[in-house]
Amino acid sequence: MIPYGRQEILAEDIEAVVAVLQSDFITQGPAVVQFEQALAKEVGAAQAVAFNSATSALHVACLALGLGAGDWLWTVPNTFVASANCALYCGAQVDFVDIDPRSYNMSVDALAEKLRWAEGAGKLPKVVIPVHFAGQSCQMSEIKALADQYGFALIEDASHAIGGRYLDQPIGACQYADITVFSFHPVKIITTAEGGVATCKSKQLADTLARLRSHGVTRDPSLISAEDEGGWYYEQIELGFNYRMSDLHAALGVSQLQRLSTYIERRHEIKQRYDALLADLPLTVPWQHPDSHSALHLYPIQLHDRAERRRVFDDLRQAGIGVNVHYIPVHTQPYYQKRGFAWGDFPQAEAYYQGAISLPMFPTLSAAQQDEVVMALQKALA
């Protein structure tokens, strides 16, 4: 089976993890700090805070921005459920903004229209989470202008987008967002096995993120109430969580990060070859916005005949091609339908989903494997 995505683990990755196993710290040690500093430098961020998953990072990012009961968070339906669930963890309400039919990202026009309605209805969001689907940045400069106009905070869900760029700046530098969140699941651009990172500009915000990932506990003398206590002393000053990344995961991340630019370059080579090989087939290849240099986490095609999607998908799987579909619109999930959402609420996301198939895309995909994918797809479409 040729999977739709897979990690590459080299000898140097294994050596990095073994070195931590043989050290004094396998968690809460120097490797996590090293990973945070290396990633912040890579993406041009002032601050980076590591978590045990991107979902944890999204949850804490929402809390750090003050999201809570009575507030609204908006995101897109075309994402994994975590982008919406993080609001519910905070006791807030969730709503969605439809996607652009070319980029499959949050539609700026749909967002602007919904904001005008929400202002009149008294339901403006406190936080909006644009999702950089498949590695391509949303139109963040335009979204930021709306954030300034209507007064909401921005969290970039860049789970797909480490190594990507927008307006020639690295995604994650937070030029337009309060916080950016990355994922390092094994199918992502680089991996820590499981893990995530939140980047931001503000040290105060980063300190809050770091405190919330570790039970809300601090030893900072400027924050604790007691005086002249011993070196053992700490205080819990808010309700936090155990969302820490271990040094084992961080060491793998430090090693993987050194190959990030190589992986992005290779993904673009694979995309260009797919674009050429698929040019004459009845499908649409992923469109790339000129303002964005995608990290190309996914290569999602759109079949022109949506009624054939299930058969084509099954034929590809039977041929040993591990295709997938990203994503079933969040608002159509049974849990969210119980919360009042329904099919028909966000037609662009639904139309995209009904024709979508993600083809294999990972740096070690060989030309022969890519040819096998294309030939199987040609046969299925015929």
N, C-alpha and C positions, 0 to 999 in steps of 0.2 A: 504494500500500500504506500503510495506517495501521499504524505499528509499535506494538509493545507498550510501548516506552519510547524516549525520544529526548532529547537535550540541547537547550538553547536557548542560542545564542551571539549576544549583542548587540554593538552597536558598542563599548560600553565594555569588553567582554571583549577584543575585538581590539585596542583601544587599549592596554590594560594589557599585553598580550603584546608588542606592537610597542615599547612603552616599554622593556621589558627587553631586547629585541633591539638597541635603540639605546644601551643602557647599557654599563657596563664589565663587568658580570657577567651571564652567561646561565645559570650554574650556580654553586652554592656561594656565593651572594651574599645580599644583604639581603632579597630577595623571599620566600625560604623562611622566614626568621625572622619576617617580617611575617605570613605565612600561619599559621604555628604560633601566634603570639600572638593573632591574630584568631580562630582557631578555638577556642583554649583559652578565650578570653573568651566566645565564643558559647555554649559548652556548659558553662561553669562549672568547667572543669578547671584544676588547678594547673599541669600540664605537658602539652605536646603536642610530638610528634616526627613529622616528615613523612618519608614513604617513597615509593619509586617505584611501589608498589602495595600494596593491602591484604594480599595474599598475603605480600609481604616483611615487612610489619608483624606479621602473625601468626607468621611464622617467628621473627623476632627477639624478639617478646614471649615466646614459649615458651622461647627460650634465656635471656633475661634472668631468667626465673623458675626457671631451673635444670633445665628438662626435659632428660632425656638417656637414654642406654641403660639399660634395666631399669625405666624409668618407664612409667606409663600416662597417656594423655590420653583423655578422653571428650568426645564432642560428639553432635550429632543426625544421623540419616540425611537429614533434610529440609533440605539445604543444598547449596551448591556444594562441590566436592571439596576446595577449598583449606582449608576448616575442619578437615578431617581430615589432609590431606597435611602440614600444618605440623608435626605430631607426628613423622611419619616422617622429615622432613628432619633432625630432632634425634636420630634413632636410637631414639626411643621407640616404644611400642606404642599402637594405637588401638582403642577400643571405642566403642559408641554407646548412647544412651539414647533410647527411643521418645518420640514426641510426644504432646501433648494433642490430642484429636480436634476441639476447638473452635478453639483458638488456632493450631494447627499448630506451636507452639513446644515446647521441651523440657518434658516432663511432670514436675512436681515429685514426684508420687507414684511414677512409674517410677524417677526418680533416687533417691529415698529407699529404695525396695525394692532397687535394684541396689547401693546403698552398703552396705546391711545384709549382702547376700550377699558383696560384695567384702571387707568387713572380716573375715568368717570365712574367706575363701579367701586372704587375704593379697594381694589385688590392688586395693587402693584406688588411685584416680587421684591423680597429683600435680597435674594441671591439668584443669579442666573448662571447656569453651567452650560456653556457651549462645549460640544464634544468634537474633537478633531478626528472625525471618522476616517479610518483606514490610513491615518498618518498625515492627512492634509489639513492645514490650519483653517479654521473658520475665518471670516472676515472681521478680525478682531478690532481693527481701527474703527470700523463703523459700529460695531457692537459697543465698544467703549464710549463712543459719542452718545449712544442711547443711554448707557449706564450713567454718564455724567448728567444727562438731561433729566432722567427719571429717578436717580438716586439709589440704584441698586449696586450690590457688590458682584464681582465676577470671579468665578473659579473656572479656569480652563481644565477640562478633562482631557489631558494629553496622554492618556493611557496607550494610545497607538502611535505617539508622535515624537518620542525621543529621537533626536538627530535631525528632525525636520526644521524648516525655516519659514518665516513669514516676513515679507517685505525685507528680505535679506538679513533678518535677525533670528537668532536661535529661538525656537519654541522653548519656553521655560524661563526666559529672562524677565518675564512679567512686566513688559512695557505697557500692556493693556489690561492685565488682570491683577487682582489682589493676590491670588494664589494659583499656581499651576500644579497639577498632579500627574505623575507618571506611574506606569505599571511595569513590573519586571517579571511577569508570569512567563513560563517557558516558551510560549508561542509568540511573545513580543519581540521587539528589535534586539534587545539584550535581556539577559535573565539573571535574577538572584534566586531562582527556584520559585520562591514566592516573595513578594515585596513591592513596596511603592515608595515614592518620595514626593514631598510637597516643597515647592520652591516659592520664595517671596522676596520682596525688597526690604521689608521691615524686620529689624532684629526683635522688636517687641512682639510682633506677630509670630516670628519663628520661635521665640521663647515660649509663647502660649501653646503653639503646636507641640513643642517638645514636652511640655509639662502635661498636656492632655493625653499624650501617647503613653505616659508612665504614671497613671493613677491620680494625676493632679497633685503630685507630691513635689515639694521643692526643698532645697537646702540654701537657697539664696537669702542672705541676711536682710536684703532690702524688702523681702516679701513676707518673712515670718514674723510672728508677733512676740515671741519670747526673746529674752536677752540673756547673754552670758551662759548659754547652755553648752554642753560638751560637743565634741566633734561628731558624736553619733546622731545629733539632733536633726530632725526633719519635720515638716508639717504638710498635711494635705490641706490645700487651700481651695480646691474645687473638685468636682467629680470628674475623674479621668478614667482611663482604660489601660489595659495592658496590650498596647499595640506596637511594642518595640520590635525592631529588626535585630536579629542575632548577628554576631560577628562572622559566623559561618556564611550566612547569606551575603553580608556586606563584602566579604573578601572575594566571593565569586563575582559580585557586581563590579568591584574595582578592576578585576582582571578583564571582565567582559567589556567594560567601558573603553578600554584601550583599543578595541576593534570596532567601535561604533561607526566611525566614518567609513571604514572599509565595508561594513555591512550595508550602510545606506547606499554607497556607490554600487555595490553588487545588486541590490534590489532594483535600482534604476536600470541597470543593464538588463535584468530579467523583464522588467516592465516594457522596455523598448522592444525587446524581442517578441513578447506576447502581442504588443500592439500591431507589429508587422504581420505576425503569423495569423492573427485573428481578423485581419482587416476585411476579408471578404465573407465573413460569416454573419448570419442574421442575429447580431448581438451588438451591444454598445460597450466599449471598453471604458475604464475609468477616466474621467475628464480631470485634467489638472489645471487649477486656476493659475494664471500667470503671476499672481502675488505670492504663491506658495511653492515651496520645494518640499514635497511630501516625503515623509519617512517611509511610506509604502509598506505599512504593516500588512495590509490586505490588498488583493487584486480582485475586486468584486465586479463581475460582468453583469449586464442586464440582458436577458433574453428578450427578443422582440415578440415572441409568442409566449406569453406568460402561462398560457394553458399547458404548455409543454414542460414547464419547469420541473415538476415532480418526476416525470419520466426521464428527462435528461439527467437530473440529479442521480436517480437510481441507476441509470445506465453507467454513469461515470463511477459511482461507488462499486458497481459490479465489475468494472474494468480495472479496479485497483487504484483509482484516483480518489484520494480522500478529500473531496470537496466539502464545503460547508456553506451555511447561509448566515450572513450577518446583516441585520438582526431582525428577529421577530419584534415588531413594534411593542415597546414596553406597555403602552396603554391598552393593548389587546390581551395582555396576560390575565389569567383568571383573577389574580389578586387585585389587579388594578380595575378590572371590570366590576368587581364588587365595590370599588370605591367610586363608581359612577361613570367610568370611561367606556367607550364602545367603538366597534368598527365603524368607520366613516368619520370619526372625529378629526383625523389628520390624514387627509387623502394622499398627499405626496409621499409620506413615509410608508403608507400602506401600498401604494403603487410600486414604489421601489422594492419593497420586500417581496412582492408577488413575482418579480422577475429576476431576483438576485441569486447568484451563485458565486461564492468565493473560490477562485482557483488557487492551487498551491503557489505559495510565495514565501521563500526563505533563502538565505544566502548560499546554502550548499546545494540548492536545486541545480542539477546539471543540465546542459543543453539536451542530452539524450532524454532525461526525465521530462523536460519541458516539451520536447517533441512528442513524447508519449501522451502527455496531458492533452496537447492540441489534437493529435490524431484521434484520441478517444472522444473528444468533444465534437470533432467533425463527424465522426461516425454516429454519435448520439443525435446530433442535429439533423443528419440525413435520414 
